[in-house]
Amino acid sequence: MLKNLKDLTLEDMKAKRLTLKKEYMDLRFKTVVGHVENPLKKES
């Protein structure tokens, strides 16, 4: 994965960061609500 990140442009990195941040917040919300399909996903 690091090799892929090194090849990204700054704009691509910003977009990837926003995507990952949204996924993380969704997982946190689902954990609190109790609707996580795979609880191990939030640990990786």
C-alpha positions as CSV (number, residue, x, y, z in Angstrom):
1,M,0.0,0.0,0.0
2,L,2.9,2.4,0.7
3,K,4.1,2.0,-2.8
4,N,0.7,3.0,-4.1
5,L,0.6,6.1,-1.9
6,K,4.0,7.2,-3.1
7,D,2.7,7.3,-6.7
8,L,-0.3,9.4,-5.9
9,T,-0.5,13.1,-6.6
10,L,-1.3,15.6,-3.8
11,E,-4.9,15.9,-5.0
12,D,-5.3,12.1,-5.1
13,M,-3.9,11.9,-1.6
14,K,-6.4,14.5,-0.4
15,A,-9.3,12.6,-2.0
16,K,-8.1,9.3,-0.5
17,R,-7.9,11.0,2.9
18,L,-11.4,12.2,2.7
19,T,-12.7,8.8,1.6
20,L,-10.8,7.0,4.4
21,K,-12.0,9.6,7.0
22,K,-15.7,9.1,5.9
23,E,-15.3,5.3,6.1
24,Y,-13.8,5.6,9.6
25,M,-16.6,7.9,10.8
26,D,-19.2,5.6,9.3
27,L,-17.6,2.6,11.1
28,R,-17.5,4.6,14.4
29,F,-21.2,5.5,14.0
30,K,-22.2,1.9,13.2
31,T,-20.2,0.6,16.2
32,V,-22.1,3.0,18.5
33,V,-25.4,2.1,17.0
34,G,-24.5,-1.6,17.0
35,H,-24.8,-2.4,13.3
36,V,-21.3,-3.4,12.4
37,E,-21.3,-6.3,10.0
38,N,-17.6,-7.2,10.6
39,P,-16.3,-5.8,13.9
40,L,-12.7,-6.7,12.9
41,K,-12.8,-4.2,10.1
42,K,-12.5,-1.2,12.4
43,E,-9.3,-2.6,13.9
44,S,-7.4,-2.8,10.6
